């Protein structure tokens, strides 16, 4: 019996453990600007199997929902910070696209 076969028999995480791992992956994707498609790659699955055999990846749809939730939280925190810190704020935005088609937006507040 191979190690890979033994690892596949491990009971998957549930509850807070799974939630915490999914949240960590979500933060990694956001902070390091990885493509959502990264989690669908065979190497990512192999990596996660080595790191934690009991982890089962959530669906792509669930990950998008988690990112949307984190985005809403961040927007609310920024809104609260701006409300508390000053009476007037000037916002400047800058949009650009890289040669390979990646789109970016920069926002500066002062």
HUJOUR-V778988 format. One record per backbone hydrogen bond with DSSP energy under -0.5 kcal/mol. CO is the residue of the C=O (numbers start at 1). NH is the residue of the N-H. If there is no record, write none. Layout:
co: (CO & CO)
nh: (NH & NH)
This chain:
co: (2 & 3 & 4 & 5 & 6 & 7 & 14 & 14 & 15 & 16 & 17 & 18 & 19 & 20 & 21 & 22 & 23 & 24 & 25 & 26 & 27 & 28 & 29 & 30 & 35 & 36 & 37 & 37 & 38 & 41 & 42 & 43 & 44 & 45 & 46 & 47 & 48 & 52 & 54 & 59 & 60 & 61 & 62 & 63 & 64 & 65 & 66 & 67 & 68 & 69 & 70 & 71 & 72 & 73 & 74 & 75 & 76 & 77 & 78 & 79 & 80 & 81 & 82 & 89 & 90 & 92 & 94 & 96 & 98 & 102 & 104 & 106 & 108)
nh: (6 & 7 & 8 & 9 & 9 & 10 & 17 & 18 & 19 & 20 & 21 & 22 & 23 & 24 & 25 & 26 & 27 & 28 & 29 & 30 & 31 & 32 & 34 & 33 & 38 & 39 & 40 & 41 & 41 & 45 & 46 & 47 & 48 & 49 & 50 & 51 & 52 & 55 & 13 & 63 & 64 & 65 & 66 & 67 & 68 & 69 & 70 & 71 & 72 & 73 & 74 & 75 & 76 & 77 & 78 & 79 & 80 & 81 & 82 & 83 & 84 & 85 & 86 & 91 & 110 & 108 & 106 & 104 & 101 & 98 & 96 & 94 & 92)
